[in-house]
């Protein structure tokens, strides 16, 4: 879900994308390639300024994750 507040894009990424990391894939039927492909095809299409609120830890931005997330 992408929300727009006063010209600020915000996305709630839940347990999919974290600051500097991605969600767990060690559960039954978990797939790192599917998770990363989903992030790249859906979240990485958003603008660099989009603020991401993950299910855990600190907020981040798409631009920050594009530059520094080792999984992407």
Secondary structure by P-SEA (a helix, b strand, c coil): cccccccbbbbbcccccccccccccccccccaaaaaaaaaaccccccccccccccccccccaaaaacccccc
